[in-house]
């Protein structure tokens, strides 16, 4: 039996088995599960599973496994459960009492976990974008390679039609996700809100305004200006698909079954197509423009100070799994200005952890347990995947987590002070983000990384350890 199979079986045991799960998905580092009854979950048991780095208790239970392994564990869980990842796990309800019991348990869970509307929104946004993260990473890095080659062609470092062909092919691959992102978001949003995925994709595609004559554009009914393709971006698509889900569910209830397959999708798309083009796109465009204007103002006016605050406070967001809420903001910044100037600053949080990890390696070199954890978590941390360091090292130790945040703030201050350091696509942070840095601002980003490394190292070296951490300790026998 494989290691991943063992971990999957142990996780299922500690969460109460198949019957206590509604859905299982995964992101780059975490297995995410919708739980039926939280009282059946043994959180401490989950944390003690060999291979589990941490647990985040939220509306969706998140078990941190780490990159490279998490997808294998999730697939093993899917195989054991017998339901594909992301699909609803159906449970038998033998009678009315069983249904009522499950409803009561659901209400109890909501009260127990204090599901505020804000938390529900965060969970939905995460569920929409988490499945797209591998595509963002892969396509983003391929696009970064294309950007590097383009710069080398412009500088005359390389030449020839073959290199231009490579750049074109790489850009085509990158655009496979970014050019049609609103469609993917529409499909995932429909799944999240309980609507037909294909209808959500159509609404996403509607915002691209394909077929509109640029010489005779559709007018914005609020200000008379031409409506731009993609106006409102993914924010508008999510809002539109949420409303679509409400309309579709109501129509399913009132339309006769014999004509439901014809009437419901047609009427739903007709209503929401018009509403999306003439109402939602203009309003969402205004909202996204205002939101990005505020962020730009904070970055431009605040400079180094804003960079420090953003860089220092991002790790707690990652710790609670709330960082996915920023994905639509990054996407809108890229759509409007060609780059997200927020991502490089937030990336400094992970770099602060790397600096803290090096300090721990130096000061705690006699503690074999800590060193063994660092061996697995530090390499992927340098490449921009920080959860293994958070849950496996800095957070359990306490002090290093705080000093890592300080290091992230220092790096963020450098990025913010230099200004105009953006990323052309969403991808991992750390050194992996370097190929995605826009406008040849690579040296500025590297300066921020080095500052965060140094800040995290110095803060942790001076204040981040105690005698227990630095005391000799051997590895525990299995």
Secondary structure as UniProt FT lines:
FT   HELIX           3..14
FT   TURN            15..16
FT   HELIX           18..20
FT   STRAND          21..26
FT   STRAND          30..35
FT   HELIX           38..40
FT   HELIX           43..47
FT   TURN            50..51
FT   STRAND          54..56
FT   STRAND          61..64
FT   TURN            67..69
FT   HELIX           70..81
FT   TURN            85..86
FT   HELIX           96..113
FT   HELIX           117..130
FT   TURN            131..132
FT   HELIX           133..155
FT   HELIX           161..178
FT   TURN            179..180
FT   HELIX           181..193
FT   HELIX           197..206
FT   TURN            207..211
FT   HELIX           214..216
FT   TURN            221..223
FT   TURN            229..232
FT   HELIX           233..254
FT   HELIX           257..275
FT   HELIX           276..280
FT   HELIX           281..302
FT   HELIX           304..319
FT   TURN            320..321
FT   HELIX           323..326
FT   HELIX           327..337
FT   TURN            341..342
FT   HELIX           343..363
FT   TURN            364..366
FT   HELIX           368..382
FT   TURN            383..384
FT   HELIX           387..389
FT   HELIX           390..394
FT   HELIX           395..397
FT   HELIX           399..418
FT   HELIX           430..436
FT   TURN            439..440
FT   HELIX           442..463
FT   HELIX           467..470
//
